[in-house]
Amino acid sequence: MRTFIVVFLSIATATAALGADDLAPEVNQLFAMFDKPGSPGCSVGVIRDGEFVYNRSFGYASLELGVPLTPASVFYMASVSKQFTAASIVLAAEQGHLSLDDEVGKYLPELPDYGRRITLRQMLHQTSGFRDFLDLVFISGRNAEDLASPAEILKLIARQKGLNNVPGAEWVYSNSNYFLLGEIIRRATGKSLAHFAAENIFQPLGMTHTLFYEDNKLVVPNRVAAYDPGQEGNFLVDWSTSYDIVGGGGLMSSVDDLLSWDRNFYANKLGKGTLPVELQSHGVLNNGNQIDYALGLSLGDYRGLPIVEHNGALFGYHSAFLRFPQERFSVIVLCNLATAGPEALARKIADLYLAPDFKPTKNTVTAASDLPDPAAFAGTYLDSHTKTIYTFTADHGNLIAWGAVLRRIDANRFYDLGNNVITFEKVIGTMRCSLAIPGEVYFSGDKLEPVHLSEAELARFTGRYHSDELDATYTLLAEKGRLTVKEGDKPPVIFDPATHDEFYSSDLRTLVFQPDADRRISGFSVFTQAARGIMFNRMN
């Protein structure tokens, strides 16, 4: 304990001067929960006009060794990595190695021909239709850290007989897109993504502690461990040193290094000069609608100001990189605790520094007495197109989803966790929920009514089913009046009926059975948000 106290005092003293602006005490308070011995935490950087106005770390990089976090601590960045993969593709195109409008089959001929043209640009904008390999691994009963090699993932993607959507027709976030783009860098340039990015991005910008972690035997100085909360206030280790898959993730970096990347959006030093513009270009769907996903970056607005951002989460690491380009202001929050919530913390920091710049916000919450009880909207909704399930609960006059209270706009409209609008309305006597995002309706589902199936009805679905696309087998059982799915040695998962032939679970999977004319079941399809329609056939 004495060692923790000494180290804690030294880190507090060393970092105090870095947050010496007037707002530092208020930012410090946002992270006070981590600012104690024996706690993981976050490294925070606030940038204005290319310089840190606040740069401090809270908590520990390693609880085992008692090493505190610092601005030089190296975190696993998860999906924040995507903008660097996209930058590599753009720079490779500038060098003549490839074109953003090339078909993916030009570089990855082992992928199936789906009868539709799929371009690198569609992959960059997340509209290609490729199923997410992390969802595929999850559906098959494995864990991401069990993946052995890029070759194994490529084979898994290549075994898929279908796509999530017609290429270019919808935005569906999929890590497969950026994993494949990393492989395309290797084949088009003859260099791995890690090598190409180091030569063309990290070294020119002086990002000396940033790399794509493609070799799990590599020693990474200042690397941070990650943690989950345990019981009774303790912490559990949640990190993987064996996972070395890059493209969709895999970047390791620090707050200090990311300052150089932020500066490059205003004074580009890379390639032929077009990189920042390319990275921040909106995607366009086949119907001409513009979407807010650019190249590894999300475009939007916050309190009336344009923003550019991306977040990441994996193995207990959570990261947020939020930029306000007009104000030349950015917030970086890198955390090594799964429950830290850096996205919300980054916005709270922006609230402090940019308060004079924000447009006045309309009061989105009217007096409760003037609004209908949100209990009318509570329930489970099924989108018949994507087979996605949304569930809402009501408590003390609030509507709750995804673990958060939704901000209310008016009688029947709420914001999601961002600024997209969820609308509830009665359609032919049934409550319908719709979520619109720029360019498309992302979710449109009807409220499910309770479905009660007898033991005999449930027995129709029981048996063993195999998926060639996943090389996985499910065992379906009827237990205590409910359908359960068993995968290998994992605990069984309970599925509740959405309709007489569709079932959903709390882990966000939906099973859609295909009965024949005699109501016999020959198989079913599994749907998740990012992997739709994977076929399982009944085994004899």
C-alpha positions as CSV (number, residue, x, y, z in Angstrom):
1,M,0.0,0.0,0.0
2,R,2.9,2.4,0.8
3,T,4.2,2.0,-2.8
4,F,0.8,2.9,-4.2
5,I,0.6,6.0,-2.1
6,V,4.1,7.2,-3.0
7,V,3.5,6.6,-6.7
8,F,0.0,8.2,-6.5
9,L,1.4,11.4,-5.0
10,S,4.2,11.6,-7.5
11,I,1.8,11.3,-10.5
12,A,-0.5,13.9,-9.1
13,T,2.4,16.3,-8.6
14,A,3.9,15.6,-12.1
15,T,0.6,16.2,-14.0
16,A,-0.9,19.1,-12.1
17,A,1.0,21.7,-14.0
18,L,-0.2,20.3,-17.3
19,G,-3.8,21.1,-16.5
20,A,-3.1,24.6,-15.3
21,D,-5.8,26.4,-17.3
22,D,-8.9,27.8,-15.6
23,L,-11.0,24.7,-16.5
24,A,-8.6,22.1,-15.3
25,P,-10.3,21.7,-11.9
26,E,-13.6,20.9,-13.6
27,V,-12.0,18.4,-16.0
28,N,-10.2,16.8,-13.1
29,Q,-13.5,16.4,-11.3
30,L,-14.9,14.4,-14.3
31,F,-12.2,11.8,-13.8
32,A,-12.1,11.9,-10.0
33,M,-13.5,8.4,-9.8
34,F,-10.3,7.1,-11.3
35,D,-7.9,9.4,-9.4
36,K,-7.0,7.0,-6.6
37,P,-4.6,4.2,-5.8
38,G,-5.3,0.8,-7.2
39,S,-7.7,2.0,-10.0
40,P,-7.4,1.8,-13.8
41,G,-8.3,5.0,-15.5
42,C,-7.9,7.3,-18.4
43,S,-5.3,9.5,-20.2
44,V,-6.8,12.8,-21.4
45,G,-5.7,15.3,-23.9
46,V,-7.5,18.6,-24.8
47,I,-6.1,20.3,-27.9
48,R,-6.7,23.8,-29.2
49,D,-5.0,25.3,-32.2
50,G,-2.5,22.4,-32.4
51,E,-1.4,22.5,-28.7
52,F,-2.4,20.8,-25.6
53,V,-4.4,23.0,-23.2
54,Y,-4.9,20.1,-20.9
55,N,-2.9,16.8,-20.7
56,R,-3.3,14.6,-17.7
57,S,-3.7,11.0,-16.8
58,F,-5.7,9.4,-14.0
59,G,-5.3,5.9,-12.5
60,Y,-2.9,3.1,-13.3
61,A,-1.5,1.5,-16.4
62,S,-0.8,-1.7,-14.5
63,L,-2.4,-2.6,-11.2
64,E,-0.1,-5.6,-10.9
65,L,3.1,-3.5,-11.1
66,G,1.7,-0.3,-9.6
67,V,2.6,1.7,-12.7
68,P,0.6,4.9,-13.2
69,L,-0.9,6.1,-16.5
70,T,0.9,9.0,-18.2
71,P,0.3,10.9,-21.4
72,A,2.9,8.6,-23.0
73,S,1.1,5.4,-22.0
74,V,0.3,3.3,-25.0
75,F,-3.3,2.0,-25.3
76,Y,-4.9,-0.4,-27.7
77,M,-7.1,1.9,-29.8
78,A,-9.7,-0.6,-31.2
79,S,-11.8,1.0,-33.9
80,V,-10.1,4.4,-33.7
81,S,-7.6,2.4,-35.8
82,K,-9.9,2.5,-38.8
83,Q,-9.0,6.1,-39.8
84,F,-5.4,5.0,-40.0
85,T,-6.2,2.0,-42.2
86,A,-8.3,4.4,-44.4
87,A,-5.4,6.8,-44.6
88,S,-3.1,4.0,-45.7
89,I,-5.5,3.1,-48.5
90,V,-5.7,6.8,-49.7
91,L,-2.0,7.1,-49.6
92,A,-1.5,3.9,-51.5
93,A,-3.9,5.2,-54.1
94,E,-1.9,8.4,-54.4
95,Q,1.2,6.3,-55.0
96,G,-0.6,4.4,-57.8
97,H,-0.8,1.0,-56.1
98,L,-4.6,0.9,-56.2
99,S,-7.8,2.9,-56.8
100,L,-10.6,3.5,-54.3
101,D,-13.0,2.4,-57.1
102,D,-11.3,-0.9,-57.7
103,E,-13.3,-4.0,-57.2
104,V,-12.3,-6.0,-54.1
105,G,-11.9,-9.2,-56.2
106,K,-8.9,-7.6,-58.0
107,Y,-6.9,-8.0,-54.8
108,L,-8.8,-10.8,-53.0
109,P,-9.9,-13.3,-55.7
110,E,-10.6,-15.9,-53.1
111,L,-13.8,-14.0,-52.0
112,P,-17.0,-15.2,-53.5
113,D,-18.6,-13.6,-56.5
114,Y,-21.9,-12.3,-55.1
115,G,-23.1,-11.1,-58.4
116,R,-22.7,-7.4,-57.4
117,R,-19.7,-5.1,-57.8
118,I,-18.1,-4.3,-54.4
119,T,-15.5,-1.5,-54.4
120,L,-12.9,-0.4,-51.9
121,R,-14.8,2.9,-51.6
122,Q,-17.9,1.0,-50.4
123,M,-15.8,-0.9,-47.9
124,L,-14.3,2.3,-46.6
125,H,-17.8,3.8,-46.2
126,Q,-19.2,0.6,-44.6
127,T,-21.7,0.0,-47.3
128,S,-20.2,-3.1,-48.9
129,G,-22.4,-5.7,-47.3
130,F,-19.6,-7.9,-45.9
131,R,-20.7,-9.6,-42.7
132,D,-18.7,-8.6,-39.6
133,F,-16.1,-11.3,-38.8
134,L,-16.3,-10.5,-35.1
135,D,-20.1,-11.3,-35.2
136,L,-19.4,-14.4,-37.2
137,V,-16.9,-15.6,-34.6
138,F,-19.4,-14.8,-31.8
139,I,-22.2,-16.7,-33.6
140,S,-19.9,-19.7,-34.1
141,G,-19.3,-19.9,-30.3
142,R,-15.8,-18.6,-30.2
143,N,-14.1,-15.5,-28.9
144,A,-12.1,-12.9,-30.7
145,E,-8.9,-13.6,-28.8
146,D,-9.1,-17.2,-30.1
147,L,-8.5,-16.2,-33.7
148,A,-5.2,-17.7,-34.8
149,S,-4.3,-15.6,-37.8
150,P,-5.4,-13.2,-40.6
151,A,-5.5,-16.2,-42.9
152,E,-8.1,-17.9,-40.7
153,I,-10.3,-14.7,-40.7
154,L,-10.0,-14.4,-44.5
155,K,-11.1,-18.0,-44.9
156,L,-14.1,-17.3,-42.6
157,I,-15.2,-14.3,-44.6
158,A,-14.7,-16.1,-47.9
159,R,-17.0,-19.0,-46.7
160,Q,-19.9,-16.6,-46.4
161,K,-22.5,-17.3,-49.1
162,G,-24.4,-14.1,-48.7
163,L,-24.1,-10.4,-47.8
164,N,-25.8,-8.2,-45.3
165,N,-27.2,-5.9,-48.0
166,V,-26.9,-5.0,-51.6
167,P,-23.5,-3.3,-52.0
168,G,-24.0,0.5,-51.6
169,A,-27.6,0.2,-50.6
170,E,-27.2,0.5,-46.8
171,W,-24.8,1.5,-44.1
172,V,-23.9,-1.5,-41.9
173,Y,-20.9,-1.2,-39.8
174,S,-18.6,-4.2,-40.3
175,N,-15.1,-4.9,-39.1
176,S,-14.6,-7.2,-42.1
177,N,-14.4,-4.2,-44.4
178,Y,-11.3,-2.7,-42.6
179,F,-9.7,-6.1,-42.0
180,L,-9.9,-6.8,-45.8
181,L,-8.6,-3.3,-46.6
182,G,-5.5,-4.1,-44.4
183,E,-5.0,-7.3,-46.5
184,I,-5.4,-5.3,-49.7
185,I,-2.6,-3.0,-48.6
186,R,-0.4,-6.0,-48.3
187,R,-1.2,-7.4,-51.7
188,A,-1.2,-4.0,-53.6
189,T,1.9,-2.6,-52.1
190,G,3.9,-5.7,-51.1
191,K,4.1,-4.3,-47.5
192,S,2.1,-5.2,-44.4
193,L,-0.3,-2.6,-43.1
194,A,2.0,-2.1,-40.1
195,H,5.0,-1.5,-42.4
196,F,3.2,0.8,-44.8
197,A,1.6,2.9,-42.1
198,A,4.9,3.2,-40.3
199,E,6.6,4.4,-43.4
200,N,3.9,6.7,-44.7
201,I,2.1,8.0,-41.5
202,F,3.8,7.4,-38.2
203,Q,7.4,8.1,-39.1
204,P,6.7,11.3,-41.1
205,L,4.6,12.7,-38.3
206,G,7.0,11.7,-35.5
207,M,4.5,9.3,-33.9
208,T,7.3,7.3,-32.3
209,H,5.0,5.2,-30.0
210,T,2.3,4.4,-32.5
211,L,2.1,1.1,-34.4
212,F,-0.2,-1.5,-35.9
213,Y,0.2,-4.5,-33.6
214,E,0.4,-7.3,-36.1
215,D,3.0,-9.5,-34.2
216,N,2.0,-10.7,-30.8
217,K,5.6,-11.4,-29.9
218,L,6.5,-7.8,-30.2
219,V,7.6,-5.9,-27.0
220,V,5.6,-2.6,-26.8
221,P,7.2,-0.1,-24.4
222,N,4.7,1.7,-22.1
223,R,1.9,-0.7,-23.1
224,V,-1.2,-0.5,-20.8
225,A,-3.2,-3.4,-19.4
226,A,-7.0,-3.3,-19.4
227,Y,-9.5,-4.2,-16.8
228,D,-13.1,-5.0,-16.0
229,P,-14.9,-4.1,-12.8
230,G,-15.1,-7.0,-10.4
231,Q,-17.2,-7.5,-7.3
232,E,-16.9,-5.4,-4.2
233,G,-14.9,-2.7,-5.9
234,N,-12.0,-4.8,-7.2
235,F,-10.9,-5.2,-10.8
236,L,-10.3,-8.1,-13.2
237,V,-7.8,-8.2,-16.0
238,D,-9.3,-8.0,-19.4
239,W,-6.7,-7.8,-22.1
240,S,-5.2,-9.9,-24.8
241,T,-1.6,-9.8,-25.9
242,S,-2.2,-12.6,-28.3
243,Y,-4.7,-10.8,-30.5
244,D,-2.8,-9.3,-33.4
245,I,-5.4,-8.8,-36.1
246,V,-5.1,-5.3,-37.7
247,G,-7.2,-3.2,-40.1
248,G,-10.4,-2.8,-38.2
249,G,-8.4,-2.4,-35.0
250,G,-4.9,-3.2,-33.9
251,L,-3.5,0.3,-33.6
252,M,-1.5,1.2,-30.4
253,S,-0.9,4.8,-29.6
254,S,-0.7,7.4,-26.9
255,V,-2.3,10.8,-26.2
256,D,1.0,12.5,-26.8
257,D,1.4,10.8,-30.2
258,L,-2.2,11.5,-31.3
259,L,-1.5,15.3,-31.0
260,S,0.6,14.9,-34.2
261,W,-2.2,13.1,-36.0
262,D,-4.7,15.8,-35.0
263,R,-2.4,18.6,-36.2
264,N,-2.2,16.9,-39.6
265,F,-5.9,17.5,-40.3
266,Y,-5.1,21.3,-40.4
267,A,-1.5,21.2,-41.9
268,N,-1.2,18.0,-43.9
269,K,2.3,16.6,-44.2
270,L,1.4,13.3,-45.8
271,G,1.1,12.3,-49.4
272,K,0.0,14.8,-52.1
273,G,-2.1,17.0,-49.9
274,T,-5.6,15.6,-50.3
275,L,-5.6,13.2,-47.3
276,P,-7.6,15.2,-44.8
277,V,-10.3,16.0,-47.4
278,E,-10.5,12.4,-48.5
279,L,-10.8,11.0,-45.0
280,Q,-13.6,13.5,-44.2
281,S,-15.7,12.8,-47.3
282,H,-19.3,11.6,-46.8
283,G,-20.3,8.2,-48.2
284,V,-23.1,8.2,-50.8
285,L,-25.6,5.3,-51.1
286,N,-26.8,3.9,-54.4
287,N,-29.9,6.1,-54.3
288,G,-27.8,9.2,-54.0
289,N,-28.4,9.8,-50.3
290,Q,-25.5,11.0,-48.3
291,I,-24.5,9.2,-45.1
292,D,-22.4,10.5,-42.2
293,Y,-19.7,7.7,-42.2
294,A,-16.6,9.0,-44.1
295,L,-13.4,7.0,-44.3
296,G,-12.9,5.5,-40.8
297,L,-14.5,8.6,-39.3
298,S,-18.0,9.6,-38.4
299,L,-19.2,13.1,-39.3
300,G,-22.0,14.8,-37.5
301,D,-22.8,17.7,-35.2
302,Y,-22.9,18.3,-31.5
303,R,-24.8,21.2,-30.0
304,G,-24.9,22.9,-33.3
305,L,-21.2,22.5,-34.2
306,P,-19.8,20.1,-36.8
307,I,-17.8,17.2,-35.3
308,V,-15.5,14.5,-36.7
309,E,-15.1,11.5,-34.4
310,H,-14.5,7.8,-33.9
311,N,-14.6,5.6,-30.8
312,G,-13.2,2.2,-30.0
313,A,-13.7,-0.7,-27.5
314,L,-12.2,-4.1,-27.1
315,F,-10.7,-6.2,-24.3
316,G,-11.5,-3.6,-21.7
317,Y,-9.9,-0.8,-23.7
318,H,-12.2,2.2,-24.5
319,S,-11.1,5.2,-26.6
320,A,-12.7,8.4,-27.9
321,F,-11.3,10.9,-30.4
322,L,-13.6,13.9,-30.9
323,R,-12.7,16.8,-33.1
324,F,-14.5,20.2,-33.7
325,P,-12.8,21.3,-37.0
326,Q,-14.2,24.8,-37.1
327,E,-12.9,25.5,-33.6
328,R,-9.6,23.7,-34.2
329,F,-10.5,21.9,-30.9
330,S,-10.1,18.2,-30.1
331,V,-10.6,15.9,-27.1
332,I,-8.8,12.5,-26.7
333,V,-9.8,10.2,-23.9
334,L,-8.1,6.8,-23.7
335,C,-9.2,4.4,-20.9
336,N,-8.2,1.0,-19.7
337,L,-11.4,0.2,-17.8
338,A,-14.3,-1.4,-19.7
339,T,-16.9,0.8,-17.9
340,A,-15.1,4.1,-18.3
341,G,-17.4,5.7,-21.0
342,P,-14.8,7.9,-22.8
343,E,-17.3,9.1,-25.4
344,A,-19.6,10.7,-22.8
345,L,-16.5,12.1,-21.0
346,A,-15.1,13.6,-24.2
347,R,-18.4,15.5,-24.7
348,K,-18.5,16.7,-21.2
349,I,-15.1,18.2,-21.6
350,A,-16.2,19.8,-24.9
351,D,-19.2,21.2,-22.9
352,L,-16.7,23.0,-20.6
353,Y,-14.4,24.5,-23.2
354,L,-16.8,25.3,-26.0
355,A,-19.7,26.6,-24.0
356,P,-19.5,30.1,-25.6
357,D,-19.5,28.5,-29.1
358,F,-22.4,26.2,-28.8
359,K,-25.8,27.2,-30.2
360,P,-28.6,27.6,-27.7
361,T,-30.2,24.2,-27.3
362,K,-33.9,23.7,-27.3
363,N,-35.4,22.3,-24.1
364,T,-36.0,18.8,-25.3
365,V,-37.9,17.8,-22.1
366,T,-41.3,19.3,-21.4
367,A,-42.9,19.0,-18.0
368,A,-43.8,15.4,-17.3
369,S,-47.4,16.3,-16.7
370,D,-47.7,17.6,-20.3
371,L,-46.4,14.4,-21.9
372,P,-47.8,10.9,-22.3
373,D,-46.4,8.2,-20.1
374,P,-43.5,6.6,-21.9
375,A,-44.7,3.2,-20.6
376,A,-46.8,3.1,-23.8
377,F,-43.6,2.8,-25.8
378,A,-41.9,0.2,-23.6
379,G,-41.5,-3.2,-25.1
380,T,-39.6,-5.2,-27.7
381,Y,-39.6,-4.3,-31.4
382,L,-38.6,-6.5,-34.3
383,D,-37.4,-5.0,-37.7
384,S,-38.8,-7.4,-40.3
385,H,-36.1,-6.5,-42.8
386,T,-32.9,-6.7,-40.7
387,K,-34.4,-9.0,-38.0
388,T,-32.9,-6.6,-35.4
389,I,-34.5,-6.4,-32.0
390,Y,-34.7,-3.1,-30.0
391,T,-36.0,-3.2,-26.4
392,F,-37.2,-0.2,-24.4
393,T,-38.2,0.0,-20.7
394,A,-39.9,2.7,-18.8
395,D,-39.1,3.9,-15.3
396,H,-40.3,6.9,-13.3
397,G,-41.4,8.7,-16.5
398,N,-38.2,7.9,-18.4
399,L,-37.7,5.8,-21.5
400,I,-34.6,3.6,-21.2
401,A,-32.6,1.8,-23.9
402,W,-29.0,0.5,-24.2
403,G,-28.5,1.2,-20.5
404,A,-29.2,4.9,-20.7
405,V,-32.2,7.3,-20.2
406,L,-33.2,8.6,-23.6
407,R,-33.5,12.4,-24.0
408,R,-37.1,13.3,-24.8
409,I,-38.0,15.6,-27.7
410,D,-41.8,15.7,-27.5
411,A,-44.8,13.4,-27.1
412,N,-43.5,10.5,-29.2
413,R,-39.9,11.3,-30.1
414,F,-36.6,10.7,-28.4
415,Y,-33.0,11.0,-29.2
416,D,-30.9,7.8,-29.3
417,L,-27.5,7.8,-27.6
418,G,-26.5,10.4,-30.1
419,N,-28.5,13.0,-32.0
420,N,-30.6,10.6,-34.2
421,V,-34.3,10.6,-33.6
422,I,-36.4,7.6,-32.5
423,T,-40.1,8.0,-33.3
424,F,-43.0,5.9,-31.9
425,E,-46.4,5.9,-33.7
426,K,-49.4,3.7,-34.0
427,V,-49.7,2.0,-37.4
428,I,-52.9,0.0,-38.0
429,G,-53.3,-0.4,-34.2
430,T,-49.7,-1.6,-33.6
431,M,-47.0,0.6,-32.0
432,R,-44.0,1.1,-34.4
433,C,-40.6,2.3,-33.6
434,S,-38.4,4.0,-36.2
435,L,-34.8,5.2,-36.0
436,A,-33.7,7.5,-38.8
437,I,-30.0,8.2,-39.4
438,P,-28.6,10.5,-42.2
439,G,-29.4,8.9,-45.5
440,E,-31.6,6.1,-44.4
441,V,-34.0,4.5,-41.9
442,Y,-31.8,2.4,-39.8
443,F,-34.5,0.6,-37.9
444,S,-38.2,0.2,-38.3
445,G,-39.9,-2.4,-36.2
446,D,-43.3,-3.2,-34.8
447,K,-43.9,-3.9,-31.1
448,L,-44.1,-7.6,-30.4
449,E,-47.1,-9.1,-28.6
450,P,-46.5,-12.0,-26.3
451,V,-46.3,-15.4,-28.0
452,H,-46.9,-18.5,-26.0
453,L,-45.8,-21.8,-27.6
454,S,-46.7,-25.2,-26.2
455,E,-44.2,-28.0,-25.6
456,A,-45.3,-29.7,-28.8
457,E,-44.9,-26.5,-30.8
458,L,-41.4,-25.9,-29.3
459,A,-40.5,-29.6,-30.1
460,R,-40.7,-28.8,-33.8
461,F,-37.5,-26.7,-33.5
462,T,-35.4,-29.0,-31.4
463,G,-32.5,-30.9,-32.8
464,R,-28.9,-30.3,-34.1
465,Y,-28.2,-27.8,-36.8
466,H,-24.9,-27.1,-38.7
467,S,-23.7,-24.1,-40.6
468,D,-21.1,-24.7,-43.3
469,E,-20.5,-20.9,-43.4
470,L,-19.3,-21.0,-39.8
471,D,-18.3,-24.6,-39.4
472,A,-20.4,-24.5,-36.2
473,T,-23.2,-26.7,-34.7
474,Y,-26.1,-25.6,-32.5
475,T,-28.1,-28.0,-30.4
476,L,-31.7,-26.7,-29.8
477,L,-33.6,-28.0,-26.8
478,A,-37.0,-27.3,-25.3
479,E,-36.5,-26.8,-21.6
480,K,-39.2,-25.6,-19.1
481,G,-41.3,-24.2,-21.9
482,R,-38.5,-22.2,-23.5
483,L,-36.2,-22.8,-26.5
484,T,-32.5,-23.0,-25.6
485,V,-29.4,-23.1,-27.8
486,K,-26.3,-24.9,-26.8
487,E,-22.9,-24.3,-28.5
488,G,-20.1,-26.6,-27.5
489,D,-19.2,-26.1,-23.8
490,K,-20.8,-22.7,-23.5
491,P,-23.8,-22.2,-21.2
492,P,-27.1,-22.5,-23.0
493,V,-28.7,-19.3,-24.3
494,I,-32.5,-18.8,-23.9
495,F,-34.4,-17.6,-26.9
496,D,-37.9,-16.1,-26.6
497,P,-40.5,-16.2,-29.4
498,A,-41.0,-13.1,-31.4
499,T,-43.4,-14.8,-33.7
500,H,-44.3,-18.5,-34.2
501,D,-41.2,-19.0,-36.3
502,E,-38.8,-16.3,-35.1
503,F,-36.9,-16.2,-31.7
504,Y,-34.6,-13.7,-30.1
505,S,-32.1,-13.7,-27.2
506,S,-30.6,-11.2,-24.8
507,D,-27.3,-11.5,-26.6
508,L,-28.9,-9.8,-29.7
509,R,-29.2,-12.9,-31.9
510,T,-32.4,-13.6,-33.8
511,L,-33.2,-17.1,-35.2
512,V,-35.6,-17.2,-38.2
513,F,-36.9,-20.7,-39.0
514,Q,-38.1,-21.8,-42.5
515,P,-40.9,-24.3,-42.2
516,D,-42.1,-26.2,-45.3
517,A,-45.7,-26.5,-46.3
518,D,-46.2,-29.2,-43.6
519,R,-44.7,-26.9,-41.0
520,R,-41.6,-29.2,-40.8
521,I,-38.3,-27.4,-39.9
522,S,-35.3,-28.0,-42.1
523,G,-33.2,-25.1,-40.9
524,F,-32.9,-21.5,-39.7
525,S,-31.0,-18.3,-40.3
526,V,-29.1,-16.4,-37.7
527,F,-29.2,-12.6,-37.7
528,T,-27.2,-10.0,-35.7
529,Q,-26.9,-6.3,-36.3
530,A,-23.7,-6.8,-38.5
531,A,-24.1,-10.4,-39.7
532,R,-27.4,-11.3,-41.3
533,G,-28.8,-14.5,-42.7
534,I,-26.2,-17.1,-41.8
535,M,-27.8,-20.5,-42.6
536,F,-28.0,-23.5,-40.3
537,N,-29.4,-26.8,-41.7
538,R,-30.9,-29.6,-39.6
539,M,-28.6,-32.6,-39.2
540,N,-29.9,-36.1,-39.5
